[in-house]
Amino acid sequence: MKIEQIYTGCIAHAAYYLENNGEAAIFDPLREVQPYIDRATADNAKIKYVFETHFHADFVSGHLDLAAKTGAEIVYGPTAKPGFEAIVAEDNQEFKVGNYTVRVIHTPGHTMESTTYLLIDENGKEHGIISGDTLFIGDVGRPDLAQYVIADLTQEKLANHLFDSLRNKIMPLSDDLIVYPNHGAGSACGKKMSKETTDTLGNQKRTNYALRADMTREEFVKELLTGLTNPPGYFPKNVLMNIQGYESLDTVMERGNKALSVEEFELVANETQALVLDTRDPEVFAKGFIPNSINIGIDSNFAMWVGEMIADIKQEILIVAEPGREEEAIIRLSRVGYDHAIGFLNGGFNAWKDASKEVDSVNRISADTFASQYDSKPLVFDVRKKSEFDSEHVVDAINIPLNEINNHLAEFPKDKPFILHCAGGYRSMIAASILKSRGWEDFVDVEGGMGAILKTAVPKTEYVCPTTLL
């Protein structure tokens, strides 16, 4: 069967391309749709359907643009109520893609419209399931997200639906089916999914904690809900965009992809409430940046941290990027619904510096220097996730997870120095830029974070294996 996984690591997302006999289908596409169109063109195929497994929370899907550009029909599973033209399929309804068959299996639980698509080849053999967020490798979809959008849902109700969907719809399927999930490790849509992005259903039945054959409903609900944390704040906003619709990416790019001179950039920054977002590497950012800019490096989980840290999804944004990467930044912002970039600094930070404009920096120390200072009992803030902190941390460190920092600024002193760290330096630099923009000066960031600290004699708590990666 010609099925291709198109994986985007920075948001741990998998879309799928299915093609047979001149017809193609795309499952759960990202916002930028041209690569899918190009893929079909290379096969001399017409994109017939855009299948959505559910209304996504962690990214804005490309279903509308893809349908508009290709004439493809958008398909959702039962109970979906999209605010645009789409097919709302019935349970067990079948669709033809060339000589292949795609069968709808309604699997509510992650959300109420969540649907798994069974892929059947031209000979009638069942090949695999595109499982969306119903079933991951090593995990299942968290059942608490839809309650933030639909008032009468609770995570307990959704967990019970998911128990039934897995037992009655998924587990009876053949062991040799390939499982094609929507996400891998790093996504906040599950709590401990594997780094692997495909597996056989039979192996998942043997190894996935949520598919234990002897598991009672009560055990399932308890295990599923244990270890959940509040979802990222942008999740409900992305759901609504996916349900109601959004601007074309072409419009978003036209608005944001504007090169501004240093003078124009400064003028726009002063005349608007735009946030200056510096997407350079944290180590580069630390050495010099535009005062009050926020650093979220593009070479890590950029879109996710934008969604976590910028509360207003309609926030106007001015971009500072390495020259040549400005368009990439705008696209990756749009993946999580941040559609209001209004320009970028032409020439990047070097143009600002060459114009003799004011610059700021973040003081950093090595892990060895941190170790040499530890006996003086410095105040240490660890901005990793609670699960990471609980697993192992510097003795006497204070945990303020990065995604909660804006609600805990008062806990950072301005009258005495402190030390900041995360796992490797990426998140602590986001935190440092936020603190700098709010007036904090007397602190340092540890280069290499906890990874470097572990190699020193700094006292650490005993390691405990985490039960959740959220």
N, C-alpha and C positions, 0 to 999 in steps of 0.2 A: 504494500500500500504506500502511495506517495504522500506521506505526511511529514512535515518539517517543523521542528520546534525553532522558534525565533526568540532567543533568550536575551534579555537586557539586564545585565548584572547590577547596575547601579540602583535599580528599584526591584530587583529579584523577580522579574516579571517574564512570563512565557506566553507568547502568542503562537498560533499554529496556522500553517499554510497547508491546505489539502487540495490536490489537483488530480483530475482524471479526465481524459478524453476531451480536452479543450475547455473544461469548466473548473473553476476554483472556488474555494471558500476560505475565509479568514475567521479565526476564532479569537475573540478578545484582543483586538488590535490596539496598539498604542496610538497616541494623538497624531504623530507624524505618519501619514499613510502612504507616501510616495514609494518607500521601499517595498510595500506589499504590491502596489501597482506594477512596479518594475519587475518584481518576481513573477507575477502572472504574465506580463508581456514577454518575458524571456521564454516562457513555456507556450507562447501563443494561446493563452487561455483567457477566458473572460471570468471576472469575479462575479459569481452568481449570488452568493449569500455572505452576510456578515453575521456569524453566530455569536451571541453574548451569553455567557454562563450565568451572569447575574449583573445587577447594577453595582459596579465596582466602587470601592471606597478609597483605595490607595492610589488610584490614578484616574485620569480622565481618558476614557476610551476614544478611539478614532472612528467609531461606527458612523457618525453623521457625515463627516468629511468623506469617508470611504464610499458610503452609499451615494453621496452627491456627485462624486467624481467618476464613479463606475456604473451607476445604475443598479448596483446590488441591492437585494432586499435584506433588511435587518430582521433577525429572528431572536426572540426571547422565549423563555419557557413559560409555563402556566403561571397565572396570577400577576404577571408583570403588567404595569400600567405606564408605559412610556408616554411622554408628552410630544411625540412625533410619530410619523407613519412607520409602522413596524408590524411584523407578523408575531402574534402571541400564540405560540404553538400549544397543542394539547399533549398530554402525557402519551408517550408511545407514537406520536406523529412522526412520519418519516419524510426526509428530504433527499432528493437525488442530486449528486454532484458528479457529473459524468455517469459512469456505471457504479459509482460508490453510493452507499446509503448512509445517511446520518439519522439515527433514531434518538428522539427526545426522551430523556428519563428525568422526570421531575424529582429533585432531591432537596426539598426545603430543609433548612437548619442553619446554615451560615446566614442566609437571607431566605425570605419566603418564596421568592421566585427562582432560587438557585436551581440550576439544571445541569445535568451531566449528559454529554452527547456520546452515544455509542457509535463507533465507526465500523462499518461492514463493507468488505471488499466486493469486487465484481463477481466473485464466486459464491457470495453469501456467507463467507467466513467472518466472524466477529474478530476484529483486529485489536481494538483498544478503546479506552474511554478518555474523552477530554473532560476532566472532572472539575474544572474551575477551582473554587475554594471549598468544595465539598470534601475532597480527599486530596491531601498532600502526600509527599513521600515522608513517612515517619510521623505524620500528624494529620489533623483535620482542621477545617476552618473554625475560627473562634465564633461563638454564637451570640456575641454581645453587641455587634456593630449595628444591626438593623434597629435595635431598640432606641438608638439615638435619632432615628428618622421617623419611625412609626411608633406612636405614643403607647399603644396598648400591647406592644410586644415586650417580653422580658427575656433575659438571657436563659432563664430556666425553661420557658416555653420553647425557645429556639433550640436549646440543647436536646429537649425531648423529641422535637421534630427531626433533628439530625440523627439521633439514635435510631429512629424508625427508618429514615432514608438509607442509612448505612446497612442496617440489618435486612431490610426488605427489598431494597433496590440495587445496592452495590455488592454486598457480600455473596449473594446467590450467583453472580456472574462468574464466568470461567476464570480459573487461576492463570491461564496463559495470556490474558488480556494485558496490554501495555497501558499503564496509568500515565496520562499526560496532564499534570496539574498546572494551575495558573501561576504558582509562585514556588520559589525555593528559599533556602536559608537566607535570613536577613529581612524578610517581609514581616510586617507587624500584623498580618492577617492570620497567623498561627503562632503558637508559642514555642515550638521546638522542632520545626521541620528540618529535614535533612538537606545537606548540600547537593545531594543527587537530585536530578530534575526529572527522571523517569524511572520506572521500575515495573515489575510484573505485579498484577493484583494478588497473585498467590503469595508472593514474598511479603507484600504488605499485610496480608491476612496473618502471616506468621510473626511479623516484627512490629507492626504499628500498634501502639498501646490502645488505640481507640477501636481496633477491630478484633480484640480478643473474643473468641467464640463463647467463652463462659462468663462474659461480663454482663452484670445485671444493669437494668436501666438506671438504678440509683447510683451504682458505681460509676457508670459512664458519665452521668451528669456531674457527679462530684469531681471526678478526675479532669473533666473537660473545663470546668470553671475554676479549678485550682490554678493559681499562678497567673491569672489574667490581670492586666493592668489597664488603666484608662487608655482607650485608643488615641492615636494622634488627633489633635484638634481639627485638622483639615479633612478628616475622613467623611464626616457628614456633609461637608460642603461639596466634596467630589461626588458623592452619591447623588446629590440634588442636581449637579451639572449633568451627570450621566442620565438622569431621569428626564430632566426638563429641556436639555439642549444647551448649546454654547456657541460662541463665535467660531467661525472657521479659523483654522490655524493660519491660513493665508492672511487674514485680517490681523491676527495677533503678530505675525512676523512683520507686516508692513508698519505697524505701530512701533514695534520695539527695535527693529533693525536699522536704527538711525545713528550714524557716526556723528558725535558731538565734539567740537574742539574743546580745549580746556576752558576757554571763556564761556562757551555755550553750556558746557556741562555744569560749571559753577553757577551760572545764571539760572538754569533750570532747577538745580538743587536748592537754590535760595528762594525761588519763586513758587515752588510746589512743596508738598509734603512727601516727596519721593524719598524712599529709602535707598541709600547707596550700598549696593551689594557687591562685595569684592569676592570674586570666584577663584582667586589664585590659590596656589598651594599654601597651607598654613605656615610653613617655614619661611616662605618668601614673604608672605603677608606680615609676619612678625617683625621683619627688618624695616618695614616702612609702608605706610598706607595713608589714605586720605582720612583726616580726623572724622570721627563719628561714623565711619563706614563699618559694616558688619561683614565678617569673613565666613563664608560657607564654601569650602573648596570644591571645585567641580569634579575632582578626580576621586571622589568617594560617594557616599550616599547623599548626593547633593539635593535631589528633588525631595527626598524624605525629610531632610533637615530644614529645608526651606519651609515645607509644610508644617513642621513642628514649631519653628521659631518665629515665623511671620504670621501673626494672628489674623490679619485682614487679608483675605484671598484677593481682594480688589485693590490692594496696596500698589501704588505706583512705584516702580523700581527703576533706578539708574544702575547700569552694570559697569563694573570694572573687571576686565578679563585680560588674560594673555592675548595679545594681538592674534586674530584669526580664529578665536574660540567664542566670539560674541554670539554668533548665530546658534551655536550649540547650547549656550547658556539660556537663550530665549526659548528654544525648543524644550529643554529640560525643565524650565520653569512651567511651561504650558502643560507638561505631562501631569502635573498635580494642580492645575487650574489657576496658576498665577499668570494671568494673561495680560497684565498691565505694565510690562516693561515699556519704558518710553524713550529709551536711547542708551548708548554706551559711550564710554570715553575713548575717543579715537587715539590710538597709540598707547592705550593702557596707562598704568601707573607711571611708567617712565616719562610719558608726556607731561603728566602733572608735576613730577619731580623736576623735569627739565625747565618747566615754567617757573621754578623757584617758589612753588606754592607750599603752604604749611603741610608738614607731614607728622605722623605719629608713629609709635612703634610699641612692641610688647617685649618686656624683659624676660629672658628665658635662662634657665640654668640646667646643667646636666644632672642626670640621676646621681652621679657620684658626688656632685656638689650638694645636692639635696641630702644625701646620706651623711655628709660631713656636718650638716647643719641640724640633723635630726635630734641630737642630744640636747639642743637648746629648746626643744619642744615647740617647734613652729606650729602655727595654725595651718592645717592642711584641709583643702576642699577637694573632694573627689566627685567629678561630674559624670561618672559612668552610670549606667542603669542600676537600679536597686538590686536586680538579680546578680549583676556582676560584682557589686559591692559586697553583697551577702556571701558570695562565693569565696572571696578573698580580698582583703584591703589592708592598707597601712594602718597600724595600730593608732588609735585616737583620731583618725581622719574623720571628717564630717561629710556625709553623702548628700549632695544636692544634685539629682539627675539633671542633665542639661535641659531636657524638655520642660522642667519645672522651674528653671532658674528665674524667669521673669516674675514668678509668684513668691520668690524667696530672696529677693535682692537685699532686703533689710538684714539678712543674716550675714552678709559680707561686710566686715568692718571697714570704715574709712579712716579710722584713727590708729590702726596698727597694721603691720605687714602680714601677708598670708601667702600660701603656696597653692597653686592650682594644678590639677592633673586629671587626665582621663586614661584611656587604655593605650593610646599611641600618639596623641598630640592633636588629632583632628578636632575632636569635640571640645577639648579645653581651649583651643584657639577661637572657636565660635564663642565660648563663654567669655574668654578674655576680651574679644572685640565688643561684646555686649557691655561688659563691665566698664571698659574704656569709654564707650559712648555715653555711659551714665555717670561718669565722673570719678571712677575708681582709678587710682594710680599706683598705690603702694602694694604691688603683688608681683609674683613671678610665676611663669609657667614652666613645668618640667618637660624638657625635651624627651620624646620617646615614651612619655607617660608610664603607666603601670608595667608595660612590657620591659622598659629599661630599669624601673625600680626593682623589679623581681630579681635582677642580676646583682643587686647590692645587698648590704647587710641591714638595710632599714627593716625594723621589726614588722612582720606581717601576721595577720590572723591565719589560723589553720585553714587550708583549702577545703571547701565543701562543694561537691558537684551540684551545679544548679539544676533545679527541676523545671525551669522555664527560661527561655531566652528573651522574653519581653522585658 
